[in-house]
Amino acid sequence: MDEKVEYDEDVAVEFIHNYLPQELKVIFSKDTLYYILDLICEFYEKNDYLNGEDEEKEEKELIAFIIKQSKKDAIGDFSTEDILMILRAEEAYMETIDIDIDIDIDIDD
């Protein structure tokens, strides 16, 4: 029996921090990563992007939102590439817990 693994923010932050290259580990403390994960949640609560229709536009707007809020809250002045790396790391974490995908294929000959 497969056991469903749920998203754990503490594990996600640890995973993301370990995923980052050394030069970004210096820039992004674990506290900063918690902050960015909170911004990601805030972005999706405010916007209806979970339908996946325009992923490129969604990603650009998410990155712009994170950069803008981080500056506004005096957390940091991050580049698009840095935030993109964090998003890729979070996606990689999500893939590690996405073990309960069921695909039903009916083949009737």
N, C-alpha and C positions, 0 to 999 in steps of 0.2 A: 504494500500500500504506500503510495506517494504521500509524503507529508508536505503540506503547503507551507512555504517559507514566506513570511510577511516582511515588508519593508521595515527596517530598523534604522532610524536616523543615526544612532551612534555607530553602528556597523558601517553604514554608508559613508559617514565622515572618515572613519578609519581607512576604508577601502579607497576612497577618493584621494586622501592624503598620501597613501602608499603608491597610488597609481601615477601621481604627478612626478615630473622630473625634479631633480634636486633644486634647481633654481626657482621653481614655482613653490616648492615646499617652504622656502624661506618667505615668500610673499604671502602665501595663503596658510595662515595658522588654522588649527582645527576650529577655533572660535569663528574665524572668518568663513570657513566652509559651512558651519551651521547657519550663519547669517545668509549666505548665498542660497542654501537649500530652502530657507524660509522665504527668500525672495522668489524662488521658483514657484513655491506653493502659492504665494500671494499673486503672482502673475497669472497662474492658471485659475485662481478663484475669481479674478477680475475679468478674464477673457475666456471666450468659448472656443478654445483651440483644440480641445481633446478629440475633435472629429478627424484630425489628420489630413484635412483637405489640401493645405498648402504648408507643408513642413518647412520649406526654406524660408518663407515669410515669417512663420511662427518663430523659428529659431533666431532670425535677425531681430525681431521685436523683443524676444526674451533677452537676448544679449544686450540690446540697447537699454532695456528696463533695468537689468542688473547693474550695468555701468552707471546709469543715471542715479539710481538709488544709492549705490555705494559711494558715489561722490557727494550726494546730498547729505547722507548720514555720516560723512567723514570717515568711512571705513577704508577706502582706498581708491586710487585712480588706476583702474584695471584696463588692460587692452582687450580688444575683441578676441584676439588669439588666446589670451589667458583664460577668459571666460569660456571660450569654446572648448578648451582642454578640460575644464571642470565639467562641462556638460557631457563630454565624451566619457569621462571617468564615471560620472553618475549613470550614464547609459550602460557602461560595462558592469557596474554594480547591479543594475536592474536585470541584466541578462543572467547574472549568477543566481538570482532568486526566482527567475521566471521558469520554474521547472514544471509547472502544472498546466501547461498549454495542451489542451485537447483538440485534436483535429479529427473531425468525423468525416470520413470519406465513404460514401456508399457507391459500390461498384455493382451495378446490375447489368449482367450481360443477357 
